[in-house]
Amino acid sequence: MAATQERSTSGVRNVLLLGHSGTGKTALAEALLAAAGVGGARGQTMDFEPEEQGHSLSLAVASLPWRDAWINVLDAPGGVEAFADAYPAMAAAEVAVFVVDASVGVQAQHDQLWAACDAIGLPRVVFLSHLDRSNASYQRSIDALQARCGKLLAPVHMPMGVGPEFAGVIDLLHRNATTEVDGRRATIDLPQERREQALRNRETLVEAIVESDDALLERYLDGDEPGIEELAEAFAHGIATCGFFPVLCGSGAANLGVRLLADFIVDECPAPVSQGDSAAVYVAKTLSDPYVGRINVLRVLAGDLHADDTLVVRRTGDRVRLRHLFRLSGKEQTAITHCAAGDLCAVGKLEDVVTGDVLVAQETEIAVKIAPLPEPFHRVALEPASAGDEDKLSTALARLREEDPSLRTVQDPETHQLVLTAYGARHVDVTLARLQRKFGVSVNQVPLRIAYRETLRGPATGIGRHVKQSGGHGQYGVAHIEVEPLARGEGFVFSDEIVGGVIPRQLIPSVEKGIRQAMTQGVGSLYQVVDVKVRLVDGKHHSVDSSDMAFQVAGSLAFRAAAEQAGLLLLEPVMVVEVTVPDALTGDVMGDLSARRGRIQGSEQTAPGRASVYAMVPEAELLTYSAELRSLSSGSGTVTMRYDHHDEVPDNVARRVLQSNAQPV
């Protein structure tokens, strides 16, 4: 099909490239474009953001004509700190191609992404890359993949040599080989020196194919191997239903196996299916362009989409008009008038339409399986660099959150800091660079404050006197209180025990309000005071000078006096932590968490070869834990954490905290 011809649903293939950073995904995408004679200079189409510098940090989209079809390539970043684009993009593809570096083997991020694809039933193909490198190993990589994924993962291709000897690719199903020289392909018989290994791997492939078809499996077990046509038919069905996962091989940089991959995508991978006649689209990615504004990458789920169509955003109920449609090739845009079901396109300047949204022409049942994003846990505190930056910061951060839905921002009500949560330090650096480049907003990172709290060490009494009666209208309020600590998490209890009207009924809430304000503002160290019972037992008022404000002040003074008498105990936030690592690392993880004042709660086997460790750990010990776990586990560990409760800080730690945090928070 020529590049100018219409695209039909059956002629589209949507492919998502996944894998660890550095495996050659983007080089493969660029090689596919070059093989089809489209795209710009190699290395300049997919990675176009200034911050990317050889490592993909955001989803890139391009398409290429191949034979009688169109292949839409979504190139997802593979770094653990840039996962936010990979997960929503899964819902825009019919197949994920996992790119595995044959010189390194299976890496940590493959497991996470594979599990996410598994959760939504997305078919998968594995492409062993970098086979032209001297330390590459085909068979070692196959064995490691099968150890991770089982026999459902089967080789379809194998290389003719590795490293400098990598000269072509053997097609195991058809028992032949393909060589490529200067873009010209030639099909030859199986090389004799590779024949034995090829036939062994072919047997593994045939077993995987027939296991997805009961009739073929029965024949195979009876010694009747199905013919190539029967195998090929079952082959495509097995891929589409996740019955097995084929392994291809090659090198994007060396242009070997690239055309075979394109053929395989067209011949064996599933085509999209329209979910109805009325137009419906899914937003796979939101981009923020400083000149164009918001750009949304769309997957058409149903019907034909036309420029100027009006759709309803299911999340908000708002109607939006898609004025201009275009296709993306990296950052390049090509205007189009319509887009068929199953195809990808983009639209600009839609307000309040973000990644994950579904837009429909009318109420209809549209199913979209979206893999949930991993929660980020790396937190930093930000301050605007100037007053001008402060004015623009909230808007700029909102735009970045639309572009990167993994980012979290919150104005912490206890520390009064603006806190950004991301996947790691690199993720933060890229985010701040984009704030500056796209929106002209500069911020400074400042030390993150922990939301410490305090409580009373024991019972006490306090008297608050607010009496000013010199000249003019005076102020008069006296409150006597008794206080005692409550159990952790019980909050604040106020008991009115006034008798005889020494404080008028209408002014007792004022005393409580003053006490609450004092607890929120803190006493001494100025950390919030919690878990306290207060009894208002006595007081005095003046028939003229007593007022709401006078008794608020009296209540605040009474509480401060009681707290000083009782003494204060520092409390720190404690997190429930779950760390998942390979079995061999569980001891190291437990030791590390214990050294962070953590209390180990237990561990369990959660997947073959992997275990989860559960612990209660003070938040102050976890500020950089995501990055440190990555180092400890060579990237193979994952962590989740959530706030559980506040608990007493050991005296030696409390002294250090109070000395270093003497300033108000």
C-alpha positions in Angstrom: 0.0 0.0 0.0 1.4 3.4 -0.9 1.8 6.0 1.7 -1.0 8.1 0.3 -3.7 5.4 0.2 -6.6 5.0 2.6 -6.1 3.0 5.8 -8.6 0.4 6.7 -9.2 -1.2 10.1 -8.0 -4.6 8.8 -4.9 -3.1 7.3 -3.6 -1.5 10.5 -1.2 -3.0 13.0 -0.6 -1.1 16.3 2.6 -2.2 17.9 4.0 -1.0 21.3 7.7 -1.4 21.8 8.5 -2.2 25.4 11.6 -3.1 27.4 14.4 -1.9 29.6 16.2 1.4 28.8 19.1 0.8 26.5 17.9 -2.4 24.8 17.6 -0.8 21.4 13.8 -0.1 21.2 14.2 3.3 19.6 17.0 2.1 17.2 14.6 -0.7 16.1 11.7 1.8 15.6 14.0 4.0 13.5 15.2 1.0 11.5 11.6 0.0 10.8 10.9 3.5 9.5 14.1 3.5 7.4 13.2 0.0 5.9 9.9 1.5 4.8 11.6 4.5 3.3 9.9 7.0 5.7 11.0 9.1 8.7 13.9 11.5 8.9 17.6 10.9 9.6 18.3 7.9 11.8 18.1 8.7 15.5 16.2 12.0 15.0 12.6 10.9 14.6 11.5 9.2 17.8 13.7 10.9 20.5 13.0 14.6 19.8 12.8 16.1 23.2 16.0 18.0 24.3 16.1 16.1 27.6 16.2 12.7 26.0 19.8 12.6 24.9 19.9 9.0 23.8 17.4 7.7 26.4 13.7 7.8 25.6 11.8 9.7 28.3 8.3 9.9 26.7 6.1 8.0 24.3 6.9 8.6 20.6 4.6 7.6 17.7 5.2 7.0 14.1 3.8 4.9 11.3 5.1 3.2 8.2 3.6 1.5 5.2 4.5 -2.2 4.9 3.3 -4.2 1.9 -0.5 -3.9 2.0 -0.7 -2.6 5.6 0.2 0.2 7.9 2.2 -0.4 11.1 1.8 2.2 13.9 4.8 2.1 16.2 4.5 3.4 19.7 8.0 3.6 21.3 7.6 3.6 25.1 10.5 4.7 27.4 12.0 1.9 29.3 13.6 3.6 32.3 12.0 2.8 35.6 11.6 6.6 36.1 9.7 7.0 32.8 7.1 4.3 33.0 4.2 6.6 33.0 3.9 6.5 29.2 4.2 2.7 28.8 1.1 1.7 30.8 -1.6 3.8 29.2 -0.1 3.1 25.8 -0.8 -0.6 26.3 -4.5 0.1 25.7 -3.7 1.6 22.2 -1.9 -1.5 20.8 -2.9 -5.0 19.7 0.6 -6.4 20.5 3.6 -5.5 22.6 7.1 -6.2 21.2 9.4 -6.7 24.1 12.9 -5.7 23.1 15.5 -7.7 25.1 19.3 -7.0 24.8 20.9 -10.4 24.0 24.2 -9.0 25.3 22.7 -8.3 28.8 19.7 -10.7 29.1 16.4 -10.2 30.9 16.3 -7.0 33.0 14.2 -5.9 35.9 11.8 -3.6 34.0 10.9 -6.5 31.6 9.2 -8.3 34.5 7.2 -5.3 35.6 6.0 -4.5 32.1 5.3 -8.1 31.3 3.1 -8.4 34.3 1.2 -5.3 33.3 0.6 -6.7 29.8 -0.5 -10.0 31.4 -3.0 -8.1 33.6 -4.9 -6.8 30.6 -4.3 -9.7 28.2 -2.1 -7.9 25.7 -0.4 -10.3 23.2 3.4 -10.2 23.4 6.3 -10.8 21.0 9.9 -10.8 22.1 12.6 -9.4 19.9 16.2 -10.3 20.9 18.3 -7.2 20.0 22.0 -6.4 19.8 22.9 -9.8 18.5 25.7 -8.1 16.5 27.5 -7.3 19.8 30.5 -9.5 20.7 29.1 -10.5 24.1 25.6 -11.4 22.8 24.3 -14.9 23.5 21.1 -16.2 21.8 20.7 -19.5 23.6 21.5 -18.0 27.1 18.8 -15.4 26.5 16.2 -17.9 25.3 16.9 -20.1 28.4 16.6 -17.1 30.7 13.3 -16.0 29.1 11.8 -19.4 29.3 12.8 -19.6 33.0 10.9 -16.4 33.5 7.9 -17.1 31.3 7.7 -20.8 30.9 7.4 -22.9 27.8 4.7 -20.5 26.4 7.6 -18.5 25.2 9.1 -20.1 22.1 11.8 -19.1 19.5 10.5 -18.4 16.0 13.8 -17.0 14.7 17.4 -17.7 15.6 20.6 -15.9 14.4 23.1 -17.2 12.0 26.0 -16.5 14.3 26.4 -13.7 16.9 28.6 -10.8 17.4 30.8 -10.0 14.3 29.5 -13.3 12.7 25.9 -12.3 12.9 25.0 -12.6 9.2 21.3 -13.4 9.0 18.2 -14.9 10.7 16.9 -18.5 10.6 13.1 -18.9 10.2 12.4 -22.0 12.4 8.8 -22.5 11.3 9.7 -22.6 7.6 13.2 -24.2 8.0 15.1 -21.6 6.0 17.3 -18.6 6.6 17.3 -15.0 5.4 20.4 -12.9 4.9 20.4 -9.1 4.4 23.1 -7.1 2.6 22.6 -3.4 1.9 18.9 -3.8 2.4 18.6 -6.7 0.0 17.2 -10.0 1.3 18.0 -13.4 0.2 16.4 -16.7 1.3 18.7 -19.7 1.7 18.6 -23.2 3.1 19.4 -23.9 6.7 23.2 -23.6 7.2 24.5 -27.1 8.1 26.4 -25.8 11.1 23.2 -24.4 12.6 20.9 -27.2 11.6 21.0 -29.2 14.9 20.3 -26.2 17.1 17.7 -24.9 14.7 15.7 -28.2 14.7 15.9 -28.4 18.5 14.4 -24.9 18.8 11.9 -25.7 16.1 10.6 -28.6 18.2 10.1 -26.2 21.1 8.2 -23.8 18.8 5.9 -26.5 17.4 5.1 -27.7 21.0 4.2 -24.2 22.0 1.9 -23.8 18.9 0.1 -27.0 19.2 -0.5 -26.5 23.0 -2.8 -23.6 22.0 -5.0 -25.9 19.9 -6.5 -29.0 21.4 -7.0 -30.8 18.1 -3.5 -30.2 16.9 -2.1 -31.2 20.3 -3.9 -34.5 20.3 -2.5 -35.3 16.8 1.0 -34.2 17.8 1.0 -36.4 20.9 0.0 -39.3 18.6 3.1 -38.6 16.5 1.5 -36.7 13.7 3.2 -33.3 13.3 0.8 -30.7 11.6 1.9 -29.2 8.3 3.3 -25.6 8.0 -0.1 -24.2 6.9 -1.9 -25.7 9.9 0.9 -24.5 12.2 0.8 -21.0 10.7 -3.0 -20.7 11.3 -2.7 -21.9 14.9 0.3 -19.6 15.2 -1.6 -16.4 14.7 -4.4 -17.5 16.9 -2.0 -18.5 19.7 -0.4 -15.0 19.6 -3.7 -13.2 19.6 -5.0 -15.2 22.6 -1.7 -15.1 24.5 -1.5 -18.8 24.0 2.2 -18.4 23.5 4.8 -15.7 23.0 7.1 -15.9 20.0 10.8 -14.8 20.1 12.3 -13.1 17.1 15.8 -11.7 16.8 18.0 -9.1 15.0 19.6 -5.8 15.4 18.1 -2.4 14.6 21.5 -0.8 14.4 22.8 -3.4 11.9 19.5 -3.6 10.0 19.3 -7.4 10.5 16.0 -9.0 11.2 14.1 -5.7 10.9 12.2 -6.5 7.7 11.4 -10.0 9.0 9.9 -8.3 12.1 7.8 -6.0 9.9 6.6 -9.1 7.9 5.8 -10.9 11.1 3.8 -8.0 12.5 1.7 -7.9 9.3 1.3 -11.6 8.8 1.0 -13.0 12.3 0.0 -10.2 14.7 -3.7 -9.3 15.3 -5.4 -6.5 13.5 -7.7 -4.1 15.4 -11.4 -4.7 15.5 -14.0 -1.8 15.6 -16.1 -1.8 18.8 -19.1 -0.2 17.1 -20.3 2.1 14.4 -20.4 5.4 16.3 -17.1 7.2 16.7 -15.2 6.5 20.0 -11.6 7.2 20.9 -9.1 6.5 23.7 -6.5 9.1 24.7 -3.2 7.2 24.8 -0.9 10.2 25.5 -1.2 13.9 26.2 1.7 16.2 25.1 2.3 19.8 26.1 3.8 21.8 23.3 4.9 25.4 24.2 3.7 26.6 20.8 0.8 24.4 19.8 -0.5 23.8 23.4 -2.0 20.4 24.4 -1.8 17.5 21.9 -3.7 14.3 22.5 -2.7 11.0 20.8 -5.9 9.1 20.0 -6.6 5.4 19.3 -9.9 5.2 17.4 -11.9 2.4 19.2 -15.0 2.5 17.0 -16.5 4.1 13.9 -14.7 6.5 11.6 -13.3 9.7 13.1 -13.6 12.9 11.1 -12.2 16.4 11.5 -14.8 18.7 13.2 -16.5 15.7 14.9 -18.0 16.5 18.3 -17.5 13.9 21.0 -18.4 13.6 24.7 -15.7 13.1 27.3 -17.0 10.3 29.4 -15.1 11.4 32.5 -16.6 14.9 32.6 -19.6 14.8 30.3 -18.2 17.8 28.4 -18.7 18.1 24.6 -15.5 18.8 22.6 -15.0 19.5 18.9 -12.0 17.8 17.2 -11.2 20.6 14.8 -8.0 19.4 13.3 -6.7 15.8 13.0 -3.2 14.9 12.1 -0.7 12.0 12.3 2.5 12.1 14.2 5.9 11.0 13.2 8.0 11.9 16.2 7.3 15.7 16.4 6.3 16.0 12.7 2.6 16.5 12.0 0.7 15.6 8.8 -2.9 16.9 8.6 -5.7 14.4 7.8 -9.4 14.6 7.4 -10.5 11.3 8.9 -9.1 8.2 10.7 -10.5 4.7 10.5 -11.4 2.5 13.5 -8.3 0.9 15.0 -5.9 3.5 13.6 -4.0 6.2 15.5 -4.1 10.0 15.0 -3.7 13.1 17.1 -5.7 16.2 17.8 -4.7 19.6 19.3 -6.2 22.1 21.7 -8.7 20.1 23.5 -9.3 21.5 27.0 -9.6 19.2 29.9 -8.9 16.0 27.9 -6.1 14.0 29.3 -4.4 10.6 29.1 -6.8 7.7 29.8 -9.9 9.6 28.7 -12.5 8.0 26.4 -14.5 10.2 24.1 -17.7 9.0 22.4 -20.2 10.2 19.8 -23.1 8.8 21.8 -23.6 6.6 24.8 -22.3 3.2 24.0 -20.5 0.4 25.7 -16.8 0.8 25.0 -14.3 -1.5 26.8 -10.8 -0.3 27.4 -8.5 -2.3 29.6 -5.9 0.1 31.1 -3.0 -1.3 33.2 -2.8 0.7 36.5 0.3 2.8 36.8 2.8 2.0 39.5 2.7 4.5 42.3 5.7 6.8 42.6 7.4 7.2 46.0 10.4 9.6 45.4 9.4 12.9 47.1 11.0 16.3 46.8 9.9 19.7 48.1 9.9 22.7 45.7 9.8 26.4 46.0 9.4 28.9 43.2 12.6 30.7 42.4 10.9 34.1 42.2 7.5 35.7 42.7 6.9 35.6 38.9 7.5 31.8 39.0 5.1 31.4 41.9 2.3 33.0 39.8 2.8 30.5 37.0 3.8 27.4 38.9 0.4 25.7 39.7 -0.7 26.1 36.0 2.6 24.7 34.7 2.5 21.7 37.1 -1.1 20.9 36.1 0.0 20.9 32.4 2.9 18.6 33.2 0.6 16.2 35.1 -1.6 16.0 32.0 1.5 15.0 30.0 2.9 12.7 32.7 0.1 11.1 34.8 2.6 9.5 37.2 3.5 12.8 38.7 1.9 13.8 42.0 1.9 17.3 43.5 0.4 18.4 46.8 0.6 21.3 49.2 1.2 19.5 52.4 -1.2 20.9 55.0 1.2 20.1 57.9 4.6 21.2 56.6 3.1 23.8 54.2 5.5 22.6 51.5 4.8 22.0 47.8 5.7 18.3 47.4 6.4 16.6 44.1 6.3 12.8 44.0 8.0 11.0 41.1 9.7 7.7 40.2 13.2 8.9 41.1 15.8 11.7 41.0 16.2 11.5 37.2 12.4 11.8 36.8 12.5 14.9 39.0 15.3 16.4 37.0 13.5 15.9 33.7 10.3 17.3 35.1 12.0 20.5 36.4 13.9 20.9 33.1 10.5 20.7 31.2 9.0 23.2 33.6 11.7 25.7 32.6 11.8 24.9 28.9 8.1 24.6 28.2 6.6 27.0 30.6 9.4 29.3 31.7 9.0 28.4 35.3 12.1 28.0 37.6 11.9 26.2 41.0 14.4 25.3 43.7 14.5 22.0 45.5 14.6 22.5 49.2 14.9 19.9 52.1 11.8 17.9 52.5 10.2 18.3 55.9 8.7 15.3 57.7 5.2 15.8 59.1 6.2 15.2 62.7 3.6 15.6 65.4 3.7 15.9 69.2 1.5 14.7 72.0 1.5 15.2 75.7 3.7 13.1 78.0 1.1 13.1 80.8 -1.8 14.9 82.4 -1.5 18.6 83.4 -3.6 21.8 84.0 -3.4 25.2 82.4 -4.9 28.6 82.9 -5.3 31.1 80.1 -5.9 34.7 81.0 -6.6 37.3 78.3 -7.4 40.5 80.1 -7.0 44.0 78.6 -9.1 46.7 80.3 -7.1 49.9 79.9 -9.1 52.5 77.9 -11.9 51.9 75.5 -13.6 48.6 74.9 -11.7 45.9 76.8 -11.1 42.2 76.4 -11.7 39.7 79.1 -11.5 35.9 79.1 -10.2 33.4 81.6 -10.2 29.6 81.0 -9.0 26.8 83.3 -8.4 23.4 81.6 -7.2 19.9 82.4 -5.5 17.9 79.8 -4.3 14.3 79.3 -2.9 12.3 76.4 -5.1 9.9 74.4 -4.1 6.6 72.7 -2.4 7.0 69.3 -4.9 8.0 66.6 -7.7 9.0 68.9 -7.4 12.7 67.9 -9.0 15.4 70.0 -11.7 15.2 72.6 -13.2 18.4 74.2 -15.3 18.1 77.3 -17.4 21.0 78.6 -17.5 20.7 82.4 -18.5 24.3 83.3 -21.0 24.8 86.0 -22.7 27.9 87.4 -22.3 29.9 84.2 -18.8 31.1 84.9 -18.3 31.0 81.1 -21.5 31.8 79.1 -22.7 28.9 76.9 -22.2 30.9 73.7 -18.5 31.5 74.5 -17.5 27.9 75.3 -17.1 27.0 71.6 -14.7 29.9 71.4 -12.5 28.3 74.1 -12.5 25.0 72.1 -11.6 26.9 68.9 -8.7 28.6 70.6 -7.4 25.2 71.9 -7.7 23.7 68.4 -5.8 26.5 66.9 -3.0 26.1 69.4 -2.8 22.4 68.7 -2.6 23.0 65.0 0.0 25.7 65.2 2.1 23.6 67.7 3.8 24.4 71.0 7.5 24.9 71.5 8.8 23.1 68.3 5.6 24.2 66.5 4.7 20.7 65.3 1.0 19.9 65.4 -0.2 18.4 68.7 -2.5 15.4 68.5 -4.3 12.8 70.6 -5.3 15.0 73.5 -8.4 15.2 75.8 -9.2 18.6 77.2 -11.7 19.3 80.0 -12.8 22.9 80.4 -13.4 23.0 84.2 -13.5 26.7 85.2 -13.1 30.3 84.0 -14.3 33.8 84.4 -16.0 36.3 82.2 -16.9 40.0 82.1 -20.4 41.1 81.3 -19.1 43.8 78.9 -15.6 43.0 77.8 -15.9 39.2 77.2 -16.1 38.2 73.5 -15.5 35.4 71.1 -12.0 36.5 70.4 -11.1 37.0 74.1 -12.0 33.4 74.9 -10.3 32.0 71.8 -7.1 33.7 73.1 -7.7 32.4 76.6 -8.2 28.9 75.3 -5.0 29.0 73.3 -3.0 30.3 76.2 -4.5 27.7 78.6 -3.5 24.9 76.3 0.1 26.2 75.8 0.5 26.4 79.6 -0.8 22.9 80.1 1.4 21.5 77.3 4.5 23.1 78.8 3.7 21.6 82.2 2.9 18.1 80.8 5.9 18.0 78.4 5.7 17.0 74.8 6.6 13.7 73.1 7.7 13.8 69.4 5.8 11.5 67.0 6.9 10.5 63.5 4.9 9.1 60.5 5.4 5.3 60.0 4.9 3.7 56.7 3.7 0.2 55.7 6.4 -1.0 53.2 6.3 -3.9 50.8 9.5 -4.7 49.0 9.5 -7.3 46.2 12.9 -8.7 45.1 14.5 -11.9 43.8 14.6 -14.6 46.5 18.4 -14.3 47.0 18.0 -10.7 48.1 15.4 -11.0 50.8 18.0 -11.2 53.6 19.8 -8.1 52.3 16.5 -6.2 52.1 15.5 -7.2 55.7 18.9 -6.1 57.0 18.6 -2.8 55.2 15.1 -2.1 56.5 16.1 -3.0 60.0 19.0 -0.6 59.8 16.4 2.1 58.9 14.7 1.5 62.3 12.1 -0.8 60.5 10.2 -3.5 62.1 10.0 -6.6 59.9 6.4 -8.0 59.7 7.2 -11.0 57.6 7.8 -12.2 54.1 6.2 -14.5 51.5 6.7 -16.0 48.1 4.7 -13.9 45.6 6.0 -15.2 42.3 8.4 -17.8 41.0 11.8 -16.7 42.2 10.5 -13.6 43.9 9.5 -12.8 47.4 7.9 -9.8 49.2 9.2 -8.4 52.5 6.7 -6.5 54.7 7.8 -3.9 57.3 6.8 -0.9 59.3 9.4 1.8 58.7 9.6 5.5 59.8 9.1 7.8 56.8 12.2 9.8 57.7 14.3 6.7 56.8 12.6 6.3 53.4 13.1 9.6 51.6 15.5 8.2 49.0 14.6 4.5 49.4 13.3 4.0 45.9 16.7 4.9 44.4 18.6 3.0 47.1 16.6 -0.1 46.5 17.3 0.2 42.8 21.0 0.2 43.6 20.7 -2.7 46.2 18.8 -4.9 43.8 20.4 -3.9 40.5 17.0 -2.6 39.4 15.2 -5.8 40.2 13.3 -4.6 43.3 10.0 -2.8 43.6 8.6 -1.0 46.6 5.2 0.2 47.6 4.5 2.2 50.8 1.6 4.0 52.5 1.1 5.9 55.6 -0.1 3.8 58.6 0.2 5.8 61.8 2.4 8.1 63.9 4.6 6.6 66.6 7.0 7.8 69.3 10.4 8.9 68.1 13.3 7.4 70.2 14.8 10.0 72.5 18.2 10.1 70.8 16.6 10.6 67.4 14.1 13.1 68.7 16.9 15.3 70.1 18.5 15.3 66.7 15.3 16.1 64.9 14.3 19.0 67.2 17.8 20.5 66.9 17.8 20.3 63.1 14.2 21.5 62.7 14.2 24.4 65.1 12.7 26.6 62.5 8.8 26.8 62.2 7.2 24.4 59.8 
